[in-house]
Amino acid sequence: PPGPATPLTATATRASPAASAPAAMAAGALARSAADAAVSATGIAGPGGATANKPVGLVYLGWARRGSPAQAERHVFAGDRGAVRLATVRAALNLLLRVLD
């Protein structure tokens, strides 16, 4: 199952480029489309690429909705590359449902 989401504060996103990237990605997608909302994902699915501060399974999801500031949240998913990717897609789709609600 997906891990709990950690909403990112403005301070956290300014302090970590990785944390601010998904919000910027979603805002960019929204600006270049006729959509009402956009979601984005970035992270480390594995098996490589992890560091002490960025473990395998670390994923940032971003979202933007017309008329609102873009935001992001942090997740850490368990499992191998396939499990992390699947959990990321599920979390992104659930996030989109929340954004559109």
N, CA, C and O atoms as a MOPAC input file, in Angstrom:
PM7 MOZYME 1SCF
protein

 N      0.83000 1    -1.20100 1     0.00000 1
 C      0.00000 1     0.00000 1     0.00000 1
 C      0.86400 1     1.25100 1     0.00000 1
 O      1.99200 1     1.23400 1     0.49300 1
 N      0.33700 1     2.33000 1    -0.55100 1
 C      1.09400 1     3.57400 1    -0.57500 1
 C      1.38000 1     4.06700 1     0.83100 1
 O      0.60400 1     3.84900 1     1.76100 1
 N      2.52200 1     4.74200 1     0.96000 1
 C      2.86500 1     5.35900 1     2.22800 1
 C      2.08200 1     6.64800 1     2.40100 1
 O      1.46500 1     7.13300 1     1.45200 1
 N      2.10100 1     7.20300 1     3.59700 1
 C      1.36300 1     8.44700 1     3.81800 1
 C      2.02900 1     9.60700 1     3.08200 1
 O      3.25100 1     9.65400 1     2.94300 1
 N      1.22200 1    10.51500 1     2.62700 1
 C      1.72600 1    11.70400 1     1.93100 1
 C      2.13000 1    12.74200 1     2.95500 1
 O      1.48900 1    12.89000 1     3.99600 1
 N      3.18800 1    13.45000 1     2.65500 1
 C      3.62800 1    14.55100 1     3.48500 1
 C      3.49400 1    15.82500 1     2.67600 1
 O      4.28600 1    16.03800 1     1.75800 1
 N      2.51400 1    16.69600 1     2.97800 1
 C      2.40900 1    17.95300 1     2.24700 1
 C      3.68200 1    18.76900 1     2.45300 1
 O      4.27300 1    18.75400 1     3.53200 1
 N      4.08600 1    19.46600 1     1.43000 1
 C      5.29600 1    20.26900 1     1.50900 1
 C      4.94300 1    21.71500 1     1.77500 1
 O      4.03700 1    22.26800 1     1.15100 1
 N      5.65100 1    22.31900 1     2.68900 1
 C      5.45100 1    23.73100 1     2.96900 1
 C      6.23700 1    24.55500 1     1.96300 1
 O      7.10000 1    24.02300 1     1.26600 1
 N      5.95100 1    25.83300 1     1.88100 1
 C      6.69500 1    26.71100 1     0.98500 1
 C      8.17300 1    26.70700 1     1.33700 1
 O      9.01800 1    26.74800 1     0.44300 1
 N      8.50100 1    26.65900 1     2.61900 1
 C      9.89400 1    26.62800 1     3.04400 1
 C     10.57400 1    25.36200 1     2.56000 1
 O     11.70800 1    25.41200 1     2.08400 1
 N      9.90100 1    24.23400 1     2.67600 1
 C     10.48300 1    22.96600 1     2.24900 1
 C     10.73500 1    22.95500 1     0.74900 1
 O     11.76600 1    22.44900 1     0.30400 1
 N      9.82200 1    23.50000 1    -0.03400 1
 C     10.01100 1    23.47500 1    -1.47600 1
 C     11.11400 1    24.41600 1    -1.90900 1
 O     11.79600 1    24.14400 1    -2.89700 1
 N     11.30900 1    25.51800 1    -1.19700 1
 C     12.42400 1    26.41200 1    -1.53500 1
 C     13.75500 1    25.78800 1    -1.14100 1
 O     14.77000 1    26.02800 1    -1.79500 1
 N     13.75800 1    24.99400 1    -0.08300 1
 C     14.99700 1    24.40700 1     0.41200 1
 C     15.44000 1    23.21800 1    -0.43400 1
 O     16.63100 1    22.91100 1    -0.47000 1
 N     14.53500 1    22.55300 1    -1.10000 1
 C     14.86000 1    21.34500 1    -1.84900 1
 C     14.38000 1    21.45900 1    -3.28600 1
 O     13.17700 1    21.46600 1    -3.54500 1
 N     15.32200 1    21.54800 1    -4.22500 1
 C     14.90300 1    21.59600 1    -5.63000 1
 C     14.05400 1    20.38500 1    -6.01800 1
 O     13.12300 1    20.51300 1    -6.81300 1
 N     14.36700 1    19.21700 1    -5.46600 1
 C     13.57700 1    18.02100 1    -5.78200 1
 C     12.14100 1    18.18500 1    -5.32500 1
 O     11.22800 1    17.66800 1    -5.96900 1
 N     11.92600 1    18.88000 1    -4.24700 1
 C     10.57400 1    19.07800 1    -3.73100 1
 C      9.80900 1    20.11300 1    -4.53900 1
 O      8.58600 1    20.02000 1    -4.64500 1
 N     10.48900 1    21.08900 1    -5.10700 1
 C      9.79300 1    22.13000 1    -5.86600 1
 C      9.58000 1    21.72900 1    -7.31900 1
 O      8.70800 1    22.28900 1    -7.98400 1
 N     10.34900 1    20.78000 1    -7.82300 1
 C     10.24600 1    20.38100 1    -9.22900 1
 C      8.85800 1    19.87700 1    -9.61300 1
 O      8.34700 1    20.30000 1   -10.65000 1
 N      8.21500 1    18.99500 1    -8.83900 1
 C      6.91700 1    18.49200 1    -9.29400 1
 C      5.83900 1    19.57000 1    -9.35300 1
 O      4.97100 1    19.51900 1   -10.22400 1
 N      5.87300 1    20.52600 1    -8.46100 1
 C      4.90500 1    21.62600 1    -8.53300 1
 C      5.14300 1    22.43900 1    -9.80300 1
 O      4.19300 1    22.81600 1   -10.49000 1
 N      6.40500 1    22.70800 1   -10.11300 1
 C      6.74300 1    23.44800 1   -11.32700 1
 C      6.36500 1    22.65300 1   -12.57900 1
 O      5.89000 1    23.22000 1   -13.56200 1
 N      6.57700 1    21.34500 1   -12.53400 1
 C      6.20800 1    20.49100 1   -13.66900 1
 C      4.70300 1    20.53700 1   -13.91800 1
 O      4.26700 1    20.66700 1   -15.06200 1
 N      3.91500 1    20.43100 1   -12.86300 1
 C      2.46300 1    20.46000 1   -13.01100 1
 C      1.99400 1    21.82600 1   -13.49800 1
 O      1.11800 1    21.91200 1   -14.35800 1
 N      2.57200 1    22.88800 1   -12.95600 1
 C      2.21000 1    24.24100 1   -13.39400 1
 C      2.55800 1    24.43300 1   -14.86800 1
 O      1.79300 1    25.04600 1   -15.61300 1
 N      3.70400 1    23.91300 1   -15.29000 1
 C      4.10100 1    24.01900 1   -16.68500 1
 C      3.17600 1    23.24700 1   -17.60300 1
 O      2.83200 1    23.72600 1   -18.68400 1
 N      2.76900 1    22.05800 1   -17.18800 1
 C      1.83500 1    21.26700 1   -17.99100 1
 C      0.50100 1    21.98500 1   -18.11800 1
 O     -0.10000 1    22.01000 1   -19.19200 1
 N      0.04600 1    22.56200 1   -17.02600 1
 C     -1.23100 1    23.27800 1   -17.03300 1
 C     -1.15600 1    24.50700 1   -17.93200 1
 O     -2.09500 1    24.79000 1   -18.67600 1
 N     -0.04700 1    25.23400 1   -17.86800 1
 C      0.11500 1    26.45000 1   -18.67000 1
 C      0.14200 1    26.14700 1   -20.16700 1
 O     -0.20800 1    26.99900 1   -20.98400 1
 N      0.55700 1    24.93900 1   -20.52100 1
 C      0.69200 1    24.57600 1   -21.93000 1
 C     -0.45900 1    23.72700 1   -22.45500 1
 O     -0.34900 1    23.09900 1   -23.50800 1
 N     -1.56100 1    23.71200 1   -21.71500 1
 C     -2.69000 1    22.89100 1   -22.13200 1
 C     -4.00300 1    23.61800 1   -21.86400 1
 O     -4.03200 1    24.69300 1   -21.26600 1
 N     -5.06800 1    23.00700 1   -22.31700 1
 C     -6.40400 1    23.53200 1   -22.04000 1
 C     -7.03400 1    22.81800 1   -20.85000 1
 O     -8.21600 1    23.00900 1   -20.56300 1
 N     -6.25000 1    21.99800 1   -20.16000 1
 C     -6.75200 1    21.22300 1   -19.02300 1
 C     -7.09300 1    22.13000 1   -17.84800 1
 O     -6.60300 1    23.25600 1   -17.75300 1
 N     -7.92700 1    21.63300 1   -16.97100 1
 C     -8.27100 1    22.34300 1   -15.73700 1
 C     -7.33800 1    21.98800 1   -14.59600 1
 O     -7.21400 1    22.74100 1   -13.63100 1
 N     -6.66900 1    20.81800 1   -14.70700 1
 C     -5.76400 1    20.37000 1   -13.65000 1
 C     -4.66200 1    19.52300 1   -14.26700 1
 O     -4.82500 1    18.94700 1   -15.34200 1
 N     -3.53700 1    19.45800 1   -13.56300 1
 C     -2.40900 1    18.63200 1   -14.01000 1
 C     -1.72300 1    18.03500 1   -12.79000 1
 O     -1.69100 1    18.64300 1   -11.72000 1
 N     -1.17700 1    16.84200 1   -12.96300 1
 C     -0.37800 1    16.20100 1   -11.92700 1
 C      0.97200 1    15.82900 1   -12.52300 1
 O      1.11000 1    15.67900 1   -13.73700 1
 N      1.96200 1    15.68300 1   -11.65500 1
 C      3.29800 1    15.29300 1   -12.09800 1
 C      3.92800 1    14.40600 1   -11.03600 1
 O      3.49300 1    14.37900 1    -9.88500 1
 N      4.95600 1    13.68700 1   -11.44400 1
 C      5.65800 1    12.80600 1   -10.51200 1
 C      7.13600 1    12.79000 1   -10.84800 1
 O      7.52200 1    12.81800 1   -12.01700 1
 N      7.94900 1    12.74500 1    -9.82000 1
 C      9.38200 1    12.56900 1    -9.97600 1
 C      9.89200 1    11.85200 1    -8.74600 1
 O      9.34200 1    12.01700 1    -7.65700 1
 N     10.92600 1    11.06600 1    -8.90400 1
 C     11.44100 1    10.35600 1    -7.74100 1
 C     12.42800 1     9.27400 1    -8.12200 1
 O     12.98800 1     9.27700 1    -9.21800 1
 N     12.63200 1     8.34700 1    -7.19900 1
 C     13.60900 1     7.28100 1    -7.36700 1
 C     12.88900 1     5.93600 1    -7.24900 1
 O     12.54600 1     5.49200 1    -6.15300 1
 N     12.66900 1     5.30300 1    -8.39800 1
 C     11.97500 1     4.02600 1    -8.41400 1
 C     12.93300 1     2.86400 1    -8.15900 1
 O     12.49500 1     1.77700 1    -7.78100 1
 N     14.21400 1     3.07600 1    -8.35700 1
 C     15.20700 1     2.03300 1    -8.13100 1
 C     15.45800 1     1.22500 1    -9.39100 1
 O     14.85000 1     1.51400 1   -10.42100 1
 N     16.30700 1     0.25000 1    -9.35500 1
 C     16.99000 1    -0.20800 1    -8.15500 1
 C     18.14400 1     0.69700 1    -7.72800 1
 O     18.53300 1     0.66700 1    -6.56000 1
 N     18.69200 1     1.48500 1    -8.61400 1
 C     19.80400 1     2.37000 1    -8.26200 1
 C     19.33900 1     3.79200 1    -8.08400 1
 O     18.15000 1     4.09400 1    -8.17800 1
 N     20.30000 1     4.66300 1    -7.82400 1
 C     20.02300 1     6.08800 1    -7.73900 1
 C     19.74800 1     6.62300 1    -6.35200 1
 O     19.59800 1     7.83200 1    -6.17200 1
 N     19.68000 1     5.74200 1    -5.37000 1
 C     19.35100 1     6.17600 1    -4.00900 1
 C     20.57700 1     6.74000 1    -3.30200 1
 O     21.71600 1     6.39800 1    -3.61700 1
 N     20.30700 1     7.61100 1    -2.34300 1
 C     21.32500 1     8.12700 1    -1.42900 1
 C     20.76100 1     8.00900 1    -0.01500 1
 O     19.62200 1     7.58200 1     0.17300 1
 N     21.55700 1     8.38600 1     0.96500 1
 C     21.08700 1     8.32600 1     2.35400 1
 C     19.86000 1     9.20800 1     2.56500 1
 O     18.96800 1     8.84900 1     3.33400 1
 N     19.80300 1    10.35900 1     1.89200 1
 C     18.68600 1    11.28900 1     2.05200 1
 C     17.57000 1    11.06600 1     1.04700 1
 O     16.47300 1    11.60200 1     1.20100 1
 N     17.84900 1    10.27600 1     0.02100 1
 C     16.85600 1    10.02400 1    -1.03100 1
 C     16.79300 1     8.52300 1    -1.29300 1
 O     17.45400 1     8.02100 1    -2.20200 1
 N     16.00000 1     7.80600 1    -0.50000 1
 C     15.94300 1     6.34600 1    -0.64000 1
 C     15.14100 1     5.92100 1    -1.87100 1
 O     14.34700 1     6.69100 1    -2.41200 1
 N     15.36600 1     4.68200 1    -2.29800 1
 C     14.50500 1     4.10500 1    -3.32700 1
 C     13.08200 1     4.15500 1    -2.80100 1
 O     12.83100 1     3.82100 1    -1.64300 1
 N     12.15800 1     4.56800 1    -3.64300 1
 C     10.75800 1     4.69300 1    -3.25000 1
 C     10.34500 1     6.11500 1    -2.93900 1
 O      9.15800 1     6.39500 1    -2.77300 1
 N     11.32900 1     7.03400 1    -2.85800 1
 C     11.00500 1     8.44100 1    -2.60500 1
 C     10.39000 1     9.02400 1    -3.86600 1
 O     11.00000 1     8.98700 1    -4.93400 1
 N      9.18400 1     9.56200 1    -3.74400 1
 C      8.46600 1    10.13700 1    -4.87600 1
 C      7.84300 1    11.45400 1    -4.43900 1
 O      7.26700 1    11.55800 1    -3.35600 1
 N      7.96900 1    12.45000 1    -5.29600 1
 C      7.27900 1    13.72200 1    -5.10500 1
 C      6.18800 1    13.82300 1    -6.16100 1
 O      6.44700 1    13.63200 1    -7.34900 1
 N      4.97500 1    14.12200 1    -5.73000 1
 C      3.86200 1    14.35800 1    -6.64000 1
 C      3.51300 1    15.83400 1    -6.60400 1
 O      3.45300 1    16.44200 1    -5.53600 1
 N      3.28600 1    16.40100 1    -7.76500 1
 C      2.87500 1    17.80000 1    -7.84800 1
 C      1.51400 1    17.90000 1    -8.49200 1
 O      1.09100 1    17.00600 1    -9.22500 1
 N      0.83300 1    18.99300 1    -8.21400 1
 C     -0.44500 1    19.22500 1    -8.86600 1
 C     -0.68300 1    20.71200 1    -9.00300 1
 O     -0.17800 1    21.53100 1    -8.23600 1
 N     -1.47700 1    21.02600 1   -10.01600 1
 C     -1.86600 1    22.41900 1   -10.25900 1
 C     -3.29600 1    22.41100 1   -10.77800 1
 O     -3.71200 1    21.51800 1   -11.51700 1
 N     -4.01800 1    23.41900 1   -10.37300 1
 C     -5.39000 1    23.61500 1   -10.84100 1
 C     -5.53900 1    25.07200 1   -11.22200 1
 O     -5.03600 1    25.95300 1   -10.52500 1
 N     -6.21700 1    25.33100 1   -12.30800 1
 C     -6.38700 1    26.72000 1   -12.76300 1
 C     -6.89400 1    27.59300 1   -11.62100 1
 O     -7.84000 1    27.23700 1   -10.91900 1
 N     -6.24700 1    28.73700 1   -11.45000 1
 C     -6.65900 1    29.68500 1   -10.43300 1
 C     -6.09900 1    29.41500 1    -9.04600 1
 O     -6.39100 1    30.16000 1    -8.11100 1
 N     -5.30200 1    28.36600 1    -8.89300 1
 C     -4.72600 1    28.03500 1    -7.58900 1
 C     -3.22500 1    27.81200 1    -7.74000 1
 O     -2.76100 1    27.41600 1    -8.81000 1
 N     -2.46500 1    28.06400 1    -6.67900 1
 C     -1.02100 1    27.81900 1    -6.76800 1
 C     -0.71400 1    26.32000 1    -6.85800 1
 O     -1.41400 1    25.49500 1    -6.27000 1
 N      0.32400 1    25.99100 1    -7.59000 1
 C      0.76600 1    24.59900 1    -7.69700 1
 C      1.31300 1    24.15900 1    -6.34400 1
 O      1.86600 1    24.96200 1    -5.59300 1
 N      1.15000 1    22.87000 1    -6.04300 1
 C      1.58800 1    22.31200 1    -4.77400 1
 C      2.25900 1    20.96600 1    -5.00400 1
 O      2.20800 1    20.41400 1    -6.10300 1
 N      2.88600 1    20.44700 1    -3.96100 1
 C      3.53800 1    19.14500 1    -4.06000 1
 C      3.43900 1    18.42900 1    -2.71700 1
 O      3.21400 1    19.04400 1    -1.67500 1
 N      3.61600 1    17.10700 1    -2.77800 1
 C      3.66600 1    16.31700 1    -1.56500 1
 C      4.69200 1    15.20400 1    -1.74900 1
 O      4.99300 1    14.78600 1    -2.86700 1
 N      5.21100 1    14.74500 1    -0.63600 1
 C      6.27300 1    13.73500 1    -0.61100 1
 C      5.69200 1    12.39100 1    -0.18800 1
 O      4.87800 1    12.31300 1     0.73200 1
 N      6.12400 1    11.33500 1    -0.87700 1
 C      5.73000 1     9.96900 1    -0.54000 1
 C      6.97900 1     9.11300 1    -0.47800 1
 O      7.98500 1     9.42700 1    -1.11400 1
 N      6.91700 1     8.04000 1     0.28000 1
 C      7.94500 1     6.99800 1     0.22600 1
 C      7.20300 1     5.67900 1     0.08900 1
 O      6.48800 1     5.25900 1     0.99900 1
 N      7.37900 1     5.03100 1    -1.05700 1
 C      6.70300 1     3.77400 1    -1.35400 1
 C      7.67700 1     2.61400 1    -1.18100 1
 O      8.86800 1     2.74200 1    -1.46500 1
 N      7.15900 1     1.48800 1    -0.71400 1
 C      7.98100 1     0.28500 1    -0.50700 1
 C      7.93100 1    -0.60000 1    -1.74400 1
 O      6.99400 1    -0.53600 1    -2.53900 1
 N      8.95400 1    -1.41900 1    -1.88700 1
 C      8.94700 1    -2.42200 1    -2.93600 1
 C     10.01200 1    -2.20600 1    -3.98500 1
 O     10.84700 1    -1.30600 1    -3.89000 1
 N      9.95500 1    -3.07100 1    -5.00000 1
 C     10.90400 1    -2.97000 1    -6.09600 1
 C     10.46000 1    -1.89500 1    -7.08200 1
 O      9.45900 1    -1.21400 1    -6.85900 1
 N     11.20500 1    -1.74600 1    -8.16800 1
 C     10.92400 1    -0.69400 1    -9.15000 1
 C      9.47400 1    -0.73600 1    -9.64200 1
 O      8.81300 1     0.30000 1    -9.72000 1
 N      8.98700 1    -1.92500 1    -9.97000 1
 C      7.61400 1    -2.04800 1   -10.45400 1
 C      6.59500 1    -1.62700 1    -9.41800 1
 O      5.62000 1    -0.94800 1    -9.73900 1
 N      6.81300 1    -2.02600 1    -8.17800 1
 C      5.88300 1    -1.67200 1    -7.10200 1
 C      5.87900 1    -0.17200 1    -6.84800 1
 O      4.82400 1     0.41800 1    -6.61700 1
 N      7.06000 1     0.44900 1    -6.88800 1
 C      7.14800 1     1.89600 1    -6.67500 1
 C      6.44200 1     2.63500 1    -7.81000 1
 O      5.70800 1     3.59400 1    -7.57000 1
 N      6.66200 1     2.19300 1    -9.03200 1
 C      6.01200 1     2.84800 1   -10.17700 1
 C      4.49300 1     2.70100 1   -10.09900 1
 O      3.76700 1     3.66500 1   -10.34100 1
 N      4.00700 1     1.50900 1    -9.76600 1
 C      2.56900 1     1.29300 1    -9.65200 1
 C      1.97400 1     2.14100 1    -8.52600 1
 O      0.92600 1     2.76000 1    -8.70500 1
 N      2.63000 1     2.17100 1    -7.38400 1
 C      2.14600 1     2.98800 1    -6.26600 1
 C      2.13900 1     4.46100 1    -6.63800 1
 O      1.24600 1     5.19900 1    -6.22100 1
 N      3.12300 1     4.90000 1    -7.41900 1
 C      3.18700 1     6.29800 1    -7.86000 1
 C      2.00300 1     6.63200 1    -8.75300 1
 O      1.36500 1     7.66900 1    -8.57200 1
 N      1.70300 1     5.77000 1    -9.71300 1
 C      0.57100 1     6.01300 1   -10.61000 1
 C     -0.73800 1     6.02700 1    -9.82700 1
 O     -1.58900 1     6.88800 1   -10.05100 1
 N     -0.89700 1     5.08500 1    -8.92000 1
 C     -2.12600 1     5.06200 1    -8.10600 1
 C     -2.26700 1     6.33700 1    -7.27600 1
 O     -3.34200 1     6.93300 1    -7.21500 1
 N     -1.17700 1     6.74300 1    -6.64500 1
 C     -1.22500 1     7.95200 1    -5.81800 1
 C     -1.49500 1     9.18500 1    -6.68000 1
 O     -2.23400 1    10.07800 1    -6.26400 1
 N     -0.90600 1     9.24500 1    -7.87300 1
 C     -1.12800 1    10.39300 1    -8.76000 1
 C     -2.58000 1    10.45500 1    -9.22100 1
 O     -3.16600 1    11.53700 1    -9.27700 1
 N     -3.15700 1     9.31800 1    -9.54800 1
 C     -4.56200 1     9.30700 1    -9.96200 1
 C     -5.48800 1     9.66800 1    -8.80300 1
 O     -6.45700 1    10.40300 1    -8.99000 1
 N     -5.19700 1     9.16000 1    -7.61600 1
 C     -5.99600 1     9.54600 1    -6.43800 1
 C     -5.85100 1    11.02800 1    -6.14400 1
 O     -6.81600 1    11.69100 1    -5.76600 1
 N     -4.64300 1    11.54400 1    -6.31900 1
 C     -4.41400 1    12.97500 1    -6.12700 1
 C     -5.24200 1    13.77800 1    -7.11800 1
 O     -5.85800 1    14.77600 1    -6.74300 1
 N     -5.26400 1    13.35800 1    -8.36900 1
 C     -6.06100 1    14.05800 1    -9.37900 1
 C     -7.53600 1    14.05400 1    -9.00300 1
 O     -8.22500 1    15.06000 1    -9.17000 1
 N     -8.01800 1    12.92900 1    -8.49700 1
 C     -9.42500 1    12.87700 1    -8.05100 1
 C     -9.67100 1    13.87100 1    -6.91600 1
 O    -10.70000 1    14.54700 1    -6.90500 1
 N     -8.74500 1    13.96900 1    -5.96400 1
 C     -8.88000 1    14.92800 1    -4.86100 1
 C     -8.86700 1    16.35500 1    -5.38700 1
 O     -9.66300 1    17.18700 1    -4.95200 1
 N     -7.97200 1    16.63800 1    -6.31600 1
 C     -7.83500 1    18.00100 1    -6.85900 1
 C     -9.11000 1    18.41100 1    -7.58100 1
 O     -9.53000 1    19.56500 1    -7.49500 1
 N     -9.72300 1    17.47900 1    -8.29000 1
 C    -10.91600 1    17.78900 1    -9.06400 1
 C    -12.20000 1    17.75800 1    -8.24700 1
 O    -13.24400 1    18.20100 1    -8.72400 1
 N    -12.13800 1    17.24500 1    -7.03100 1
 C    -13.32300 1    17.13600 1    -6.17800 1
 C    -13.76900 1    18.49000 1    -5.68600 1
 O    -14.75300 1    18.58800 1    -4.95400 1

